[in-house]
Amino acid sequence: MSVTIIIGGQWGDEGKGKITDSLAVQADMVVRPNGSANAGHTVQTDAGIFKLHLVPSGILYTDCDCVIGAGVAIDPESLIEELDDLNKRGVNTSRVMISDRATVILPYHPLLDQLEEQSRGEQSIGTTLKGNGPAYADKVGRRGLRIADMTDERTFAERLRLVLAEKNKILTRIYGADPLDESEILEHYASYMERLAPHIGQAEIAVQDAIDAGKRILIEGAQATLLDIDYGSYPYVTSTSPTAAGACQGAGVGPGQVDRTIGVFKAYITRVGSGPFPTEEHDQRGEILRSRGKEFGTTTGRPRRTGWFDGPVARYAARINGLSEVALTKLDILDEFDRIPVCTGYRYGGELISNPLASALQYGEVEPVYEYLDGWRQDTSNAQTMDDLPAAAQRYIERLEELIGRPITYIGIGPSRSQILERGVAV
């Protein structure tokens, strides 16, 4: 048995797709356990740049099976477009399996997402407006439709009729929007299901069969720990649990079946959308991080907020997820700084604290406590081994390792597959 979970340790966009892609060369299966097309993983290969949203990063290896698990919310039209794009680029997508238990995003979900976000005004959450939140709200409220419901014409029609009557009342009476047409939805989604039918199956059984067969499995998480519905900066969070425990749930894997849990952290930190961000940098240095790091959303293209490495966030994520090790990405983005701030704690109410606060309002008022490490002012992107890195860069890595409390075993020094240094652990 060999199951590895890869999860984000900050607010997302840490480079999980790149780490998954790097490790997938040795994997037999990659599982996407959570999130929807609101997430995006960018992978750079010799064949070009691939921006993946629902399809697991393992699709770029011909011998790797890819599973979209029960915890994912699927927009069928978006998924079909992604599969078509991959096929046009010569990628074989026949190895993609979709869980018949996965939640389906229907036309009223993104519409309600947009209307709800508009109604929040200045207190908007900053969602991607893809319908993720409303779809998961329906799932938890037991109003959701799953892939299995939609593969049977009679079941789909009965379930949709009941739910759509409620949604149309909300759209027309609360928001003054036009109602949606039931027959149009039935027609379009029937064609989507016909197209996706060869991919649909009992994904959790396929995953468990692979485990029983001793195959190597990667579980590729979406979003990140500080966006978790329970442990993130609520309400500025996603609607699922992008922690290691949530990855197990969405993939159909038991905690006792997991061998490694790798947390992915940037050498600095970014955030998309609203919410507290203690180490956010608002001056030109923040813009340098954004420019050098190409910090724009894979899905939305929105500029990401940027800031300095947050030790309390990192250690919290390491403990909550039970991380066995850490992959540190984008070290090279810091190459041109003379001094690099690192947050080691917060001050709040006259006290020194070492963990993120549960109240987003209070967390937004903490003052970061910084220590300043020497920069290295030289290019790290061509390093072949850890010894090739400048001494100051090695010290930076060691200090982050101390703050996180877990070994840093992979160092990303650029966007390509080859720009990952291994450090002190056998794969």
C-alpha positions in Angstrom: 0.0 0.0 0.0 1.3 3.4 -0.9 -1.1 6.4 -0.6 0.3 10.0 -0.5 -1.9 13.1 0.1 -0.7 16.4 -1.3 -2.5 19.4 0.2 -2.1 23.2 0.3 -0.8 24.7 3.6 -1.7 28.3 3.0 -4.6 30.1 1.1 -4.2 28.1 -2.1 -2.1 28.5 -5.3 1.0 27.0 -3.6 1.9 24.9 -6.6 0.2 21.6 -5.7 -0.3 20.7 -9.4 3.4 21.0 -10.0 4.3 18.8 -7.0 1.6 16.3 -8.0 2.9 16.2 -11.6 6.5 15.7 -10.3 5.5 12.7 -8.2 2.9 11.3 -10.6 5.7 9.9 -12.8 5.9 7.2 -10.1 2.2 6.9 -9.5 -0.4 4.5 -10.8 -3.4 6.7 -9.9 -4.1 10.3 -9.1 -7.3 11.2 -7.3 -8.9 14.6 -7.1 -10.9 14.6 -3.8 -12.6 18.0 -3.5 -13.4 21.4 -4.9 -14.8 22.2 -8.3 -13.7 24.1 -11.5 -13.1 27.1 -9.2 -9.7 25.6 -8.5 -6.9 25.5 -11.0 -3.5 23.7 -11.2 -0.9 24.9 -13.7 1.7 22.4 -14.9 4.6 23.3 -17.2 6.0 20.5 -19.3 8.0 20.1 -22.5 4.7 20.0 -24.4 3.7 23.4 -23.0 1.7 24.8 -20.1 -1.4 22.9 -19.0 -4.1 24.6 -16.9 -6.1 21.9 -15.2 -9.3 22.6 -13.3 -11.1 19.3 -12.7 -8.9 16.7 -14.3 -6.1 15.4 -12.0 -2.5 16.4 -12.8 -1.6 12.8 -13.4 -3.4 12.9 -16.8 -0.1 14.1 -18.3 1.4 10.6 -17.8 0.2 7.9 -20.1 0.3 5.1 -17.5 -1.5 7.0 -14.7 -5.2 6.5 -14.0 -7.1 9.7 -12.9 -10.1 9.8 -10.6 -12.5 12.6 -9.9 -13.8 11.7 -6.5 -17.1 11.9 -4.7 -16.2 15.1 -2.9 -15.9 17.1 -6.1 -18.6 19.4 -7.5 -18.7 19.0 -11.2 -19.9 21.4 -13.9 -20.3 18.9 -16.7 -20.0 21.5 -19.5 -16.7 22.8 -18.0 -15.4 19.3 -17.6 -16.2 18.4 -21.2 -14.4 21.5 -22.4 -11.4 20.6 -20.4 -11.4 17.0 -21.7 -11.8 18.3 -25.3 -8.9 20.7 -24.9 -6.6 17.9 -23.5 -7.6 15.6 -26.4 -6.8 18.3 -28.9 -3.4 18.6 -27.4 -2.8 14.9 -27.8 -3.5 13.8 -24.2 -5.4 10.6 -23.8 -8.3 11.2 -21.4 -9.9 7.8 -21.6 -8.2 7.1 -18.2 -10.4 9.6 -16.4 -13.0 8.2 -14.1 -15.8 10.3 -12.6 -17.4 9.3 -9.3 -21.1 8.6 -9.7 -21.5 10.1 -6.2 -20.0 13.5 -7.2 -22.2 16.6 -6.9 -23.4 18.3 -10.0 -23.3 22.1 -10.5 -26.5 23.1 -12.3 -27.3 26.4 -14.0 -28.9 28.0 -10.9 -25.8 27.5 -8.8 -23.5 30.0 -10.5 -26.4 32.4 -11.0 -27.2 32.2 -7.2 -23.5 32.5 -6.5 -23.3 35.8 -8.4 -26.6 37.2 -6.9 -25.6 36.3 -3.3 -22.2 37.8 -3.7 -23.7 41.0 -5.1 -26.1 41.2 -2.2 -23.3 41.0 0.4 -22.0 44.4 -0.9 -18.8 45.4 1.0 -18.9 42.2 2.9 -18.5 40.0 -0.2 -16.5 36.9 0.2 -14.7 37.1 -3.1 -15.9 33.8 -4.6 -15.0 32.7 -8.1 -18.7 32.9 -9.0 -18.6 29.3 -10.4 -21.4 28.0 -8.3 -19.2 26.1 -5.9 -20.8 27.3 -2.6 -24.4 27.0 -3.6 -23.8 23.5 -5.0 -22.2 22.3 -1.7 -25.0 24.0 0.3 -27.5 21.9 -1.7 -25.4 18.8 -1.1 -25.4 19.3 2.7 -29.1 20.4 2.6 -29.9 17.1 0.7 -31.2 19.0 -2.3 -28.3 18.3 -4.5 -28.2 16.2 -7.6 -25.4 13.7 -8.1 -23.9 12.2 -11.2 -25.8 9.0 -10.5 -29.2 10.9 -10.4 -28.5 12.3 -13.8 -27.6 9.1 -15.6 -31.2 8.0 -15.3 -33.7 10.2 -17.2 -36.7 9.6 -14.9 -34.8 10.2 -11.7 -33.2 13.3 -13.1 -36.5 14.8 -14.2 -38.2 14.1 -10.9 -35.4 15.4 -8.8 -34.8 18.5 -10.9 -38.6 19.4 -11.0 -38.7 19.5 -7.2 -35.5 21.5 -6.7 -36.0 23.9 -9.6 -39.4 25.0 -8.3 -37.7 26.2 -5.1 -34.8 27.8 -6.9 -37.0 29.7 -9.3 -38.9 31.1 -6.4 -35.7 32.4 -4.9 -34.5 33.8 -8.2 -37.7 35.6 -9.0 -39.1 36.7 -5.6 -35.9 37.5 -3.8 -33.6 38.6 -6.5 -36.0 39.7 -9.2 -34.2 37.5 -11.8 -35.8 35.5 -14.6 -36.8 31.8 -13.8 -34.8 29.0 -15.4 -36.5 26.6 -17.9 -36.7 23.0 -16.8 -36.9 21.4 -20.2 -33.9 23.3 -21.4 -31.8 22.1 -18.4 -33.0 18.5 -18.9 -32.1 18.6 -22.6 -28.6 20.1 -22.1 -27.6 17.9 -19.2 -28.9 14.8 -20.8 -26.4 15.5 -23.7 -23.6 16.1 -21.1 -24.3 12.9 -19.3 -24.3 11.0 -22.6 -20.9 12.4 -23.4 -19.5 11.7 -20.0 -21.0 8.2 -19.6 -17.9 6.2 -20.5 -16.0 7.9 -17.6 -18.7 7.4 -14.9 -18.3 4.7 -12.3 -17.9 3.8 -8.7 -14.7 5.7 -8.1 -14.2 4.8 -4.5 -14.3 1.1 -5.4 -11.7 1.7 -8.1 -9.5 3.5 -5.5 -9.9 0.8 -2.9 -9.1 -1.9 -5.6 -6.0 0.0 -6.5 -4.9 0.1 -2.8 -5.6 -3.6 -2.4 -3.5 -4.3 -5.5 -0.5 -2.4 -3.9 -0.6 0.4 -6.4 0.9 3.8 -5.8 -1.8 6.5 -5.3 -1.6 10.3 -5.1 -4.5 12.3 -3.7 -4.3 15.8 -5.1 -6.1 18.3 -3.0 -7.6 21.5 -4.2 -7.6 24.9 -2.4 -5.8 24.8 1.0 -6.0 24.6 4.8 -6.7 28.2 5.5 -9.7 28.0 3.2 -11.2 25.0 5.0 -14.8 25.4 6.0 -14.0 24.6 9.7 -10.3 25.6 10.2 -10.0 28.4 7.7 -10.6 32.2 8.0 -14.4 31.7 8.0 -16.5 33.0 6.3 -13.8 33.8 3.7 -13.3 30.2 2.9 -14.3 27.5 0.4 -17.3 25.2 1.0 -15.5 22.0 1.5 -12.7 20.6 3.6 -9.4 20.9 1.7 -7.4 19.3 4.6 -5.9 15.9 4.7 -9.0 14.6 6.5 -11.2 16.1 3.8 -9.0 14.6 1.1 -9.6 11.1 2.6 -13.3 11.7 2.7 -13.5 12.9 -0.9 -11.3 10.2 -2.3 -12.9 7.3 -0.4 -9.7 6.5 1.5 -9.4 5.7 5.2 -6.9 7.7 7.3 -5.1 4.4 8.2 -4.4 3.8 4.5 -2.3 6.9 4.1 1.5 6.7 4.2 2.6 10.2 3.5 1.0 13.6 3.8 2.9 16.4 1.9 2.0 20.0 2.6 2.8 22.5 -0.2 3.8 26.0 0.8 5.1 28.9 -1.2 8.3 30.5 0.1 6.1 33.6 0.5 2.3 33.6 0.6 -0.6 34.7 -1.5 -4.4 35.0 -1.2 -7.2 35.5 -3.7 -10.4 37.3 -2.7 -11.4 38.9 0.5 -10.5 38.0 4.1 -7.8 38.5 6.7 -4.2 38.4 5.5 -1.8 39.4 8.3 1.4 39.4 6.3 0.0 41.1 3.2 2.5 43.5 1.6 0.9 46.6 0.0 4.0 48.4 -1.2 6.2 47.9 -4.3 7.7 44.7 -2.7 4.2 43.1 -2.9 4.0 44.1 -6.6 7.5 42.6 -7.2 6.3 39.3 -5.6 3.2 39.4 -7.8 5.1 40.2 -11.0 8.0 37.8 -10.5 5.7 35.0 -9.3 3.1 35.6 -12.0 0.5 35.7 -9.3 -2.8 35.7 -11.2 -5.6 33.2 -10.7 -5.5 30.1 -13.0 -9.3 30.1 -13.1 -10.3 33.8 -12.9 -7.1 35.6 -13.9 -7.6 37.8 -10.8 -4.4 39.4 -9.3 -3.5 37.6 -6.1 -2.7 39.5 -2.9 0.9 38.8 -1.9 2.8 38.8 1.3 5.6 37.3 3.4 5.8 33.7 4.7 3.5 33.3 7.7 5.0 30.9 10.3 1.9 30.6 12.5 -0.2 29.7 9.5 2.3 27.1 8.3 2.7 25.5 11.7 -1.0 25.4 12.2 -1.5 23.7 8.9 1.3 21.2 9.6 -0.4 20.2 12.9 -4.0 20.2 11.6 -3.1 18.0 8.7 -0.6 15.8 10.4 2.0 16.6 7.7 4.8 14.2 7.3 6.8 16.6 5.1 6.7 19.8 3.2 7.3 20.9 -0.4 8.4 24.5 -0.6 7.8 26.2 -4.0 8.8 29.4 -5.7 12.0 30.0 -3.7 13.4 31.7 -6.9 10.9 34.5 -6.7 12.8 35.8 -3.6 16.1 36.0 -5.5 16.2 39.8 -5.8 15.4 40.8 -2.2 18.2 42.1 0.1 16.2 41.3 3.3 13.3 39.0 3.6 10.7 39.3 6.4 9.3 36.1 7.9 6.4 36.2 10.3 7.1 34.3 13.5 4.0 35.2 15.5 1.2 37.8 16.0 0.4 40.5 18.5 -3.2 40.9 19.5 -4.7 42.7 22.5 -1.3 43.3 24.0 -0.5 39.5 23.9 1.9 37.5 21.7 0.0 34.6 20.0 1.2 31.9 17.8 -1.9 30.6 16.0 -4.6 32.0 13.5 -7.7 33.2 15.3 -11.1 31.7 14.6 -12.9 35.1 14.3 -12.1 36.7 10.9 -12.6 40.1 12.3 -10.2 39.6 15.1 -7.7 37.8 12.9 -7.8 40.8 10.6 -6.6 42.9 13.4 -3.5 41.0 14.5 -0.1 42.6 14.0 2.6 40.2 12.5 5.8 39.9 14.4 8.7 39.7 11.9 12.3 38.6 11.9 14.4 39.6 8.9 16.6 37.1 7.1 19.4 38.0 4.7 18.5 37.7 1.0 20.9 36.1 -1.5 20.6 38.4 -4.5 21.5 35.7 -7.1 19.7 33.4 -9.4 18.7 30.1 -7.9 16.7 28.8 -10.8 19.6 26.8 -12.3 20.6 24.9 -9.2 20.9 21.2 -9.6 21.4 20.2 -6.0 20.8 21.8 -2.6 24.6 22.6 -2.4 24.2 24.8 -5.4 21.9 27.2 -3.6 23.5 30.3 -1.9 24.2 29.9 1.8 21.5 32.5 2.6 18.9 30.6 0.6 19.8 27.4 2.5 19.5 29.3 5.8 16.1 30.6 4.7 14.9 27.1 4.0 16.2 25.9 7.4 14.5 28.7 9.2 11.1 28.0 7.6 11.6 24.3 8.4 12.0 25.3 12.1 8.9 27.4 12.0 6.8 24.7 10.3 8.1 21.9 12.5 8.3 19.5 9.6 11.1 18.5 7.2 11.2 20.4 3.9 11.9 17.6 1.4 11.3 19.4 -2.0 12.3 22.8 -3.1 10.8 24.5 -6.2 13.1 26.9 -8.0 11.1 27.5 -11.2 8.0 26.5 -13.1 9.2 23.4 -15.1 9.3 19.8 -14.0 13.0 19.8 -13.8 13.2 22.7 -11.3 12.5 20.7 -8.1 15.3 19.9 -5.7 15.0 16.8 -3.5 16.3 17.2 0.0 16.9 14.5 2.5 14.2 11.9 1.8 13.7 9.0 -0.6 10.6 9.1 -2.8 
